[in-house]
Amino acid sequence: MGLDAVNTATAGLRATQASIALVSQNVANAGTAGYVKRTTSPVSQGLNNAGVATGAITRSFDLAALKQLRMETAGSGYTATKADILAQLDTLYGVPGSATALDGVLNGYTQSLQTLAINPTSTAARSSVVDAAQALATKIGSIAQGVQDLRSGIENTLTGQVQDASALLESIARLNVQVQTAGDGGTRAALEDQRDQQINKLAGYMDLRVTNERDGSATVMTASGITLVDRGVAASLSFDGRPTLTANASYDPPETRSVGTLIANMPGGARIALSDDGRLSSGTIAANLELRDTLLPQAQRRLDDLAAGLATATTGRTVAGTVATNALTNREETTLDLSEMRQPGDRITLQVTGPDGASRNVILVASAFNTDYKAASLSDDATAFVQTVRITPGTPPSLDEIRKALAGLSKEATDRGYPVSAVPNLAAGPDGTPASAVTVSGATGWKVVGGSLTVTVPQSPADTSAYPEIAVFVDSDGNRLFTDSFDNGSQRTGFAQRLAVNPSIKADTAALTALGGGATGADGTRANFIYGALTGTDRTFSSSSGIGGLSAPYGTTVVKFAQDIIAAQGSAAAQAQTIDSGQGVALSAAQSRFAEGAAVSIDEEMSNLIALQQAYTANARVLTAARDMLDTLLRM
């Protein structure tokens, strides 16, 4: 037996011992979270491959399964967060049909009005209406406050999540360096396990794209392509969260943000707002940003619209304009009597068609200040052009102010990027109409095909002389009428929290059954009017609320709108739960798929151990035979 055989057997023993040690390590860590099975393959060496050496230690897993696991982890964090918050939001409305739920409290109010209409002289019936109205205002206000409490909670949660995510990025960069400088395969594999666990945790917060580099480091980017970790360098994340959010707190516009912004501070000094639309699309952080900035504000808007409907249903009056064709210009024009347009918030709505035949609304809202372009989302029509028109409170707008508003709208809309051909070109003039009226016509292809004037009839909360209109609900901020004014900000924003029963009616419930024209006595006319205004008269509700569609206003009664809010919220919560359940199945499948390749199988390891023991025994026998031969030779 030559020395080559001895050397080969010795090398085989060393390789087998290393493999047995690796099997022992796998078995010992079979239940360790994040541990990935190790393997090694002996490498032939020596003359004519007459020897063997221990191969490199590698981790055994399916890279595609790991990518899928991270994607499903982000997806699960996203759906679970939305399902949880939407379920909490749904709870705020109460169990549909119960006496304490929103619809039950609203039904209690309308039923009290019916009772009062039947018994107009009953003091108890009048008090019941006031009590029911107070309960309704309190219910709407508490739900709206609950919405803002959820937003504030999310803001605080985001603060902690961003801190955790930033720490994970720093840890991943540090592990990248350690992997690159690891002295042996076992240490390197252990570090790679730690790094993968950190990346997987980070995937729960945001959607990622990970690239494994040749030097052993991992580059981590958001799915939208923003690099967060590059070898040993990581971006830091910051979030300037606010302690408490109100209905006015908004992410847009950027220059006046009143909520926290998630910033990636890049190593080169650049600052990237990850909370901007499109930067993050999955993970718990993305879900919380969507809830804070979109879904919960929409819930607030629905409640604000409901509160506005309750207030204006009994105080507002709409007067249709007169449409005619001008004999000289052969163009359609609309004439409106503006004599009742005397309060900020009163508005003119014009239906116009452009040269391409497309229809749009132009809304002019009375304001005590200068004319100003307004976001269409603040009105009932998110597709409209909205502009304020200056009035002196108590006096209708002048023709000059109407013209100034129309000109300002055209300029502002063009400056904001609308094509000139899409911006209404309108003119206003008396054209022989009474002094209190205005005629609006189109130019260069534009037609005014309809119009109306919407006004608040009572001039103050104490004004009960207007008949049958009466302000049952008012704005508790200054005890003022709700007119949907834009002065000092949109009065509608946050109105759900400020909805209150008119103190004048609380002090004198007889106003609910008073006769018109200064007559004395009581009857059910006003109670019937209020009841009909809530249950039988269709009103226009904003498309921004998401009820009935996103691109056009929605017409229905106040009571039906409340029912639609409850149904929409319940449906959204149920759908979110269903999606989360499906995502949970997808995550479980991804975990199983990854475990198939990465988890330690005790049976497989035992089988490998038996084979290695046999190889060890064979190599040991060669060395034993060589020893015996040497002993024999030495004794000769």
C-alpha positions in Angstrom: 0.0 0.0 0.0 1.5 3.3 -1.1 1.6 6.6 0.7 -0.9 8.0 -1.8 -3.6 5.7 -0.2 -2.7 6.9 3.3 -2.8 10.6 2.2 -6.1 10.0 0.5 -7.6 8.2 3.5 -6.4 11.0 5.8 -7.9 13.7 3.7 -11.1 11.7 3.5 -11.2 11.5 7.3 -10.8 15.2 7.6 -13.5 15.9 5.0 -15.9 13.4 6.6 -15.3 14.9 10.1 -16.1 18.3 8.7 -19.3 17.0 7.1 -20.4 15.2 10.3 -19.8 18.4 12.3 -22.0 20.3 9.8 -24.7 17.6 10.1 -24.5 18.0 13.9 -24.9 21.7 13.6 -27.9 21.4 11.3 -29.6 19.0 13.7 -28.8 21.1 16.7 -30.4 24.2 15.0 -33.4 22.4 13.4 -35.8 24.5 15.6 -33.9 27.8 15.5 -35.8 30.6 13.8 -34.1 32.0 10.8 -31.5 29.1 10.6 -30.9 28.0 7.0 -29.6 24.4 6.4 -25.9 24.2 5.6 -24.3 21.9 3.1 -20.8 21.2 1.9 -19.4 19.2 -1.1 -15.9 17.6 -0.9 -13.5 18.8 -3.5 -11.1 16.5 -5.3 -7.4 17.5 -5.1 -3.9 16.1 -5.6 -2.4 14.2 -8.5 -5.0 12.6 -10.7 -7.6 13.7 -8.1 -6.1 11.3 -5.6 -7.2 13.3 -2.6 -10.2 15.2 -1.2 -10.6 18.5 0.6 -13.5 20.0 2.6 -15.7 22.1 0.3 -17.1 25.5 1.0 -20.0 25.7 3.4 -23.1 27.0 1.6 -26.6 27.7 2.7 -29.3 25.6 1.0 -32.4 27.5 0.0 -34.5 28.6 -3.0 -33.7 32.2 -3.9 -37.0 32.6 -5.7 -38.9 31.3 -2.7 -37.1 33.8 -0.5 -38.1 36.7 -2.8 -41.7 35.4 -2.8 -41.6 35.2 1.0 -40.5 38.8 1.3 -43.2 40.0 -1.1 -45.9 38.1 0.8 -44.6 39.3 4.1 -45.0 42.9 2.9 -48.4 42.1 1.5 -49.5 40.5 4.7 -48.4 43.5 6.8 -50.3 45.8 4.5 -53.6 43.9 4.5 -53.5 43.0 8.2 -53.0 46.7 9.1 -55.8 47.9 6.9 -58.2 45.1 8.1 -57.5 46.0 11.7 -58.1 49.8 11.4 -61.1 49.5 9.1 -62.7 47.0 11.6 -62.1 49.6 14.4 -63.6 52.3 12.2 -66.7 50.1 11.4 -67.2 49.6 15.2 -67.5 53.3 15.7 -70.8 53.4 13.7 -72.3 50.8 16.0 -74.3 47.6 15.1 -76.6 48.6 12.2 -80.2 48.7 13.3 -79.5 49.1 17.0 -80.8 52.1 18.9 -77.3 53.4 19.7 -75.9 53.0 16.1 -75.7 55.9 13.8 -78.8 54.8 11.8 -80.7 54.1 15.0 -80.0 57.5 16.4 -80.9 59.2 13.1 -84.2 57.2 13.0 -84.9 58.3 16.5 -84.6 61.9 15.4 -86.9 61.5 12.3 -89.5 59.6 14.4 -89.5 62.4 17.0 -90.3 64.8 14.1 -93.2 62.7 13.1 -94.5 62.6 16.6 -94.2 66.4 16.8 -96.1 66.9 13.5 -99.0 64.9 15.0 -98.8 66.7 18.4 -97.5 70.2 17.6 -98.8 71.7 20.9 -97.0 69.1 23.0 -94.2 70.5 25.0 -92.9 67.0 25.6 -92.9 66.3 21.9 -90.9 69.4 21.2 -88.4 68.6 23.9 -88.1 65.1 22.5 -87.1 66.5 19.1 -84.4 68.6 20.7 -83.1 65.7 22.7 -83.0 63.4 19.7 -81.2 66.1 17.6 -78.7 66.5 20.4 -78.1 62.7 20.5 -77.6 62.7 16.8 -75.1 65.5 16.9 -73.3 63.8 19.7 -73.2 60.5 17.8 -71.8 62.0 14.6 -69.3 64.1 16.6 -68.1 61.0 18.5 -67.6 59.0 15.4 -65.7 61.8 13.7 -63.5 62.2 16.8 -62.9 58.5 16.7 -61.7 58.8 13.2 -59.2 61.4 14.2 -58.1 59.4 17.2 -57.4 56.5 14.8 -55.3 58.9 12.6 -53.4 60.1 15.7 -52.8 56.5 16.7 -51.4 55.7 13.3 -49.2 58.8 13.4 -47.7 57.6 16.7 -47.4 54.0 15.3 -45.5 55.3 12.2 -43.0 57.1 14.5 -42.0 53.7 16.1 -42.1 51.8 12.8 -39.8 54.3 11.1 -37.4 54.1 14.0 -37.4 50.3 13.8 -37.0 50.3 10.0 -34.1 52.7 10.2 -32.3 50.6 12.8 -32.8 47.5 10.5 -31.2 49.3 7.6 -28.2 50.2 9.8 -27.9 46.6 11.0 -28.1 45.2 7.4 -25.3 47.5 6.3 -23.2 46.5 9.3 -23.8 42.8 8.5 -22.8 43.4 4.9 -19.3 44.4 6.1 -19.0 41.5 8.4 -20.0 39.0 5.7 -17.4 40.5 3.3 -14.7 40.1 5.9 -15.8 36.7 7.4 -12.8 34.4 7.9 -14.5 31.0 7.4 -17.6 29.6 5.7 -19.4 28.8 8.9 -19.1 32.3 10.3 -20.2 33.8 6.9 -23.3 31.6 6.7 -24.3 32.6 10.3 -23.9 36.3 9.4 -25.9 35.8 6.2 -28.7 34.1 8.3 -28.8 37.2 10.5 -28.9 39.5 7.6 -31.7 37.7 5.9 -33.7 37.8 9.2 -33.2 41.6 9.3 -34.2 42.0 5.7 -37.3 39.8 6.3 -38.3 42.0 9.2 -37.8 45.1 7.1 -40.0 43.5 4.4 -42.9 43.6 6.9 -42.6 47.4 7.0 -42.2 48.1 3.2 -42.0 46.4 -0.1 -38.3 45.6 -1.1 -36.1 44.5 -3.9 -32.9 42.8 -2.8 -29.9 42.0 -4.9 -27.1 39.7 -3.8 -23.7 41.1 -4.9 -20.6 39.0 -5.8 -18.7 40.2 -2.8 -21.3 38.7 -0.5 -23.1 42.0 0.3 -26.8 42.6 -0.3 -28.2 45.8 -1.9 -31.6 46.7 -0.5 -34.0 49.0 -2.5 -37.6 49.8 -2.3 -39.8 48.2 -4.9 -40.0 51.7 -6.6 -36.2 51.7 -7.0 -34.9 53.9 -4.1 -31.6 52.4 -2.7 -31.7 52.1 1.0 -28.6 49.9 1.6 -25.5 49.7 -0.6 -22.9 47.4 0.8 -21.8 49.0 4.1 -23.7 52.2 3.7 -27.3 52.7 4.6 -29.8 55.5 4.4 -31.4 56.7 7.6 -35.1 57.1 8.0 -36.8 59.9 9.9 -40.4 60.9 10.6 -41.6 64.2 12.0 -44.8 62.9 13.5 -47.4 65.1 15.1 -48.8 64.2 18.5 -52.4 64.8 17.6 -54.2 65.0 14.2 -57.4 67.0 13.5 -59.7 67.0 10.5 -57.7 69.8 9.0 -54.4 67.8 9.2 -53.4 66.8 5.7 -50.4 65.6 3.7 -51.2 67.7 0.7 -50.2 70.3 -0.4 -46.5 69.6 0.4 -45.7 73.2 1.5 -48.3 73.2 4.2 -48.2 69.6 5.4 -49.7 69.2 8.9 -48.9 65.5 9.3 -45.6 63.6 9.6 -43.5 63.0 6.5 -41.3 59.8 6.1 -37.9 60.9 4.8 -35.0 58.8 3.6 -31.9 60.7 4.3 -29.4 59.4 1.7 -25.6 59.2 2.4 -24.9 61.9 -0.1 -27.2 64.4 1.6 -30.3 64.0 -0.6 -33.7 63.7 1.2 -36.4 61.6 -0.4 -40.0 61.7 0.8 -41.0 58.0 0.9 -44.5 59.0 2.0 -45.2 60.6 -1.4 -47.6 58.6 -3.6 -46.0 55.7 -5.4 -42.9 55.4 -3.3 -44.2 52.6 -1.0 -47.0 50.3 -2.1 -46.9 47.5 0.5 -46.0 46.7 4.1 -47.4 48.1 7.3 -45.9 51.6 6.8 -47.5 51.9 3.4 -50.9 50.8 4.8 -50.6 53.2 7.7 -49.8 56.1 5.3 -52.8 55.2 3.1 -55.1 55.0 6.1 -53.9 58.2 7.6 -53.9 60.2 4.3 -56.7 58.7 2.2 -59.1 56.2 3.8 -59.7 57.9 7.2 -59.9 61.4 5.7 -62.5 60.0 3.3 -64.4 58.7 6.4 -64.2 62.1 7.9 -65.4 63.7 4.7 -68.5 61.4 4.7 -69.3 62.4 8.2 -68.8 66.1 7.4 -71.0 65.7 4.3 -73.7 64.1 6.5 -73.5 66.9 9.1 -73.6 69.5 6.3 -76.7 67.7 4.8 -78.4 67.8 8.2 -77.7 71.5 8.6 -78.5 72.7 5.1 -81.5 70.5 4.5 -83.6 72.8 6.7 -81.9 76.1 5.9 -81.0 75.9 2.2 -83.0 76.9 -0.8 -82.2 76.4 -4.5 -83.5 78.7 -7.1 -83.2 77.5 -10.7 -82.0 80.0 -13.4 -83.8 80.7 -16.7 -82.2 79.3 -19.8 -82.7 81.0 -23.1 -81.0 81.5 -26.5 -79.7 85.0 -27.2 -81.3 86.2 -30.4 -78.2 88.3 -31.3 -75.5 85.8 -30.6 -77.6 82.6 -31.0 -75.9 81.3 -27.9 -77.6 79.7 -24.9 -77.3 81.7 -21.7 -78.6 81.5 -18.2 -80.1 84.3 -16.1 -80.1 84.1 -12.3 -81.8 86.3 -9.7 -79.0 87.0 -7.1 -81.2 89.0 -4.7 -81.0 86.3 -2.0 -77.3 85.7 -2.4 -76.2 87.5 0.7 -74.1 85.2 2.9 -70.6 83.7 2.5 -71.2 80.2 1.3 -74.1 81.0 -1.0 -73.2 79.7 -4.4 -74.0 79.9 -8.1 -73.7 76.6 -10.1 -73.5 76.9 -13.8 -73.7 73.9 -16.2 -71.5 74.5 -19.2 -70.5 72.6 -22.3 -67.2 73.1 -24.1 -66.2 73.1 -27.8 -65.7 69.3 -27.6 -69.2 68.8 -26.1 -67.9 67.8 -22.7 -70.0 69.1 -19.7 -68.5 70.7 -16.6 -69.8 72.7 -13.7 -68.6 76.1 -12.7 -69.3 77.0 -9.1 -69.0 80.6 -7.8 -69.0 80.7 -3.9 -69.8 83.9 -2.1 -66.9 85.1 0.1 -66.3 88.1 2.3 -62.8 88.2 0.9 -61.2 88.5 -2.5 -61.9 86.1 -5.3 -59.8 82.9 -5.1 -59.5 79.6 -7.0 -60.5 76.6 -4.8 -59.9 72.9 -5.0 -62.8 71.2 -6.5 -62.6 68.4 -3.9 -63.9 71.0 -1.3 -67.2 71.3 -3.2 -69.9 68.7 -3.9 -68.5 68.2 -7.4 -64.8 67.0 -7.6 -64.8 67.7 -11.4 -66.0 71.3 -11.2 -64.1 74.6 -11.5 -64.6 76.4 -8.2 -64.0 80.1 -7.6 -65.0 82.4 -4.8 -66.8 85.7 -5.6 -66.5 88.7 -3.3 -69.6 90.0 -1.6 -70.4 92.4 1.3 -72.2 90.2 3.7 -75.9 91.0 3.5 -75.6 92.3 0.0 -75.7 90.4 -3.3 -72.5 90.4 -5.4 -72.1 93.1 -8.0 -71.8 92.4 -11.7 -68.2 93.6 -11.6 -67.4 91.0 -8.9 -69.1 88.2 -11.0 -67.0 89.2 -14.0 -63.9 89.4 -11.9 -64.5 85.9 -10.5 -65.1 84.4 -14.0 -61.9 86.0 -15.3 -60.0 84.9 -12.2 -61.2 81.3 -12.6 -60.0 81.2 -16.2 -56.6 82.6 -15.4 -56.0 80.4 -12.3 -57.2 77.2 -14.0 -54.8 77.9 -16.9 -51.9 78.7 -14.6 -52.5 75.4 -12.8 -52.0 73.4 -16.0 -55.4 73.0 -17.5 -55.4 73.3 -21.3 -56.8 76.6 -22.5 -59.4 74.7 -24.5 -60.7 72.9 -21.4 -61.1 76.1 -19.3 -64.6 77.6 -19.5 -64.7 81.0 -21.2 -67.7 82.8 -19.8 -69.0 86.3 -19.7 -71.6 88.1 -17.5 -73.8 91.0 -18.1 -77.2 92.5 -17.4 -78.4 92.4 -21.0 -81.6 94.1 -20.1 -82.3 91.9 -17.0 -83.4 93.3 -13.7 -80.7 94.9 -11.5 -80.8 92.0 -9.1 -80.1 89.4 -11.9 -77.1 88.4 -13.9 -76.9 86.7 -17.2 -74.0 84.4 -17.9 -73.1 83.3 -21.5 -70.3 81.4 -23.1 -67.8 82.5 -25.7 -65.6 80.7 -28.3 -67.5 77.5 -28.3 -68.7 77.5 -24.7 -72.4 77.2 -23.8 -74.2 77.8 -20.5 -76.9 75.3 -20.6 -78.2 75.6 -17.0 -77.7 77.2 -13.7 -79.0 77.6 -10.2 -78.5 79.6 -7.0 -78.2 77.9 -3.6 -78.6 80.1 -0.6 -79.0 79.9 3.2 -82.4 81.4 4.0 -82.1 82.2 7.7 -79.6 85.1 8.3 -78.6 84.0 11.8 -79.2 81.0 14.2 -81.9 83.2 15.9 -83.7 84.0 12.7 -86.9 82.0 12.8 -88.9 84.4 10.7 -87.9 82.7 7.4 -90.6 80.1 6.8 -90.6 77.1 6.9 -86.7 77.1 6.8 -85.1 76.9 10.3 -81.6 76.2 11.6 -82.0 73.1 13.7 -78.3 72.5 13.6 -75.5 75.1 13.7 -71.7 75.3 13.8 -70.6 75.3 17.5 -67.5 77.3 16.5 -68.9 80.7 17.3 -72.5 79.5 17.3 -72.9 80.4 13.6 -75.0 79.2 10.7 -73.5 76.5 8.6 -73.4 78.0 5.1 -70.6 75.9 3.6 -68.4 78.9 3.4 -64.7 78.9 2.3 -63.8 82.0 4.4 -61.0 81.2 6.8 -60.8 77.7 5.4 -63.6 75.3 4.4 -66.4 75.4 7.0 -67.3 71.8 6.0 -63.9 70.3 7.0 -64.3 69.0 10.5 -68.0 70.2 10.8 -69.0 66.7 12.0 -67.1 67.4 15.3 -68.7 70.9 15.5 -72.3 69.9 14.7 -74.5 71.3 17.5 -78.2 71.9 18.1 -79.2 75.5 17.7 -79.1 77.2 21.2 -82.0 79.4 20.1 -84.2 76.3 19.6 -83.0 74.8 22.9 -84.1 78.0 24.6 -87.5 78.2 22.8 -88.7 74.9 21.4 -91.9 76.5 20.3 -90.0 77.7 17.2 -90.3 74.1 15.9 -94.1 74.5 15.5 -94.4 78.2 15.0 -96.6 79.5 12.2 -95.3 81.6 9.3 -96.0 85.3 8.6 -95.9 86.3 12.3 -99.1 84.4 13.1 -99.6 83.1 16.6 -100.3 79.5 17.5 -98.7 76.2 16.5 -99.1 73.5 13.8 -97.1 70.6 12.4 -96.0 72.4 9.1 -92.4 73.0 10.2 -92.0 69.5 11.7 -93.3 68.0 8.5 -91.0 70.2 6.5 -87.9 69.2 8.5 -89.0 65.5 8.2 -89.5 65.7 4.5 -86.2 67.6 4.0 -84.4 64.7 5.6 -86.3 61.7 4.2 -88.0 62.8 1.0 -85.9 65.5 -0.7 -82.8 64.5 -2.7 -79.7 66.5 -2.0 -76.3 66.6 -3.7 -73.5 64.9 -1.8 -69.8 65.2 -2.7 -68.1 62.7 -4.9 -65.1 63.1 -2.6 -66.9 61.0 -0.1 -66.7 57.9 -2.4 -70.4 57.2 -2.0 -72.2 56.5 -5.3 -69.0 57.0 -7.4 -65.8 58.9 -7.5 -66.3 61.1 -10.5 -69.7 62.7 -10.1 -71.9 64.1 -7.3 -74.4 61.7 -5.6 -78.0 62.7 -5.2 -80.0 61.1 -2.4 -81.8 62.0 0.8 -79.9 62.7 4.1 -81.3 59.6 5.7 -80.4 57.4 2.8 -76.9 59.0 2.6 -76.4 58.0 6.3 -77.5 54.4 5.5 -75.1 54.4 2.5 -72.2 55.5 4.7 -72.8 52.6 7.1 -73.2 50.1 4.3 -70.1 51.3 2.5 -68.0 51.2 5.7 -69.3 47.8 6.6 -68.5 46.5 3.1 -65.0 48.0 3.2 -64.2 46.4 6.5 -65.6 43.0 5.4 -63.6 43.2 2.1 -60.4 44.2 3.9 -60.9 41.1 6.2 -61.4 38.8 3.2 -58.4 40.1 1.4 -56.3 39.8 4.6 -57.4 36.2 5.0 -56.4 35.4 1.4 -53.1 37.1 2.0 -52.6 35.0 5.1 -53.0 31.9 3.0 -50.5 33.3 0.4 -48.0 34.1 3.2 -48.3 30.6 4.7 -47.8 29.0 1.3 -44.6 31.2 0.8 -43.3 30.2 4.2 -43.9 26.5 3.4 -42.2 26.8 0.0 -39.1 28.5 1.5 -39.0 26.0 4.4 -39.0 23.1 1.9 -35.5 24.1 0.7 -34.1 25.9 3.8 -35.4 24.1 6.8 -33.5 21.2 8.4 -35.0 17.7 7.8 -33.9 15.5 10.7 -34.6 12.3 8.6 -32.4 13.6 5.8 -29.7 14.6 8.1 -29.7 11.2 9.8 -29.5 9.5 6.5 -26.5 11.8 5.6 -24.9 10.9 8.9 -25.1 7.2 8.3 -23.5 7.6 4.9 -20.8 9.8 6.4 -20.2 7.2 9.2 -19.7 4.5 6.6 -17.2 6.8 4.7 -15.4 7.5 7.9 -15.2 3.8 8.7 -13.8 3.0 5.3 -11.2 5.7 5.5 -10.3 4.5 9.0 -9.8 0.9 7.8 -7.3 2.1 5.2 -5.3 3.8 7.9 -5.6 0.8 10.2 -4.3 -1.5 7.4 -1.5 0.9 6.7 -0.6 0.9 10.4 -0.6 -2.8 10.6 1.6 -3.1 7.5 4.1 -0.7 9.0 4.2 -2.6 12.3 4.9 -5.8 10.4 7.7 -4.3 8.4 9.3 -2.8 11.6 9.2 -6.3 13.3 10.9 -8.0 10.4 
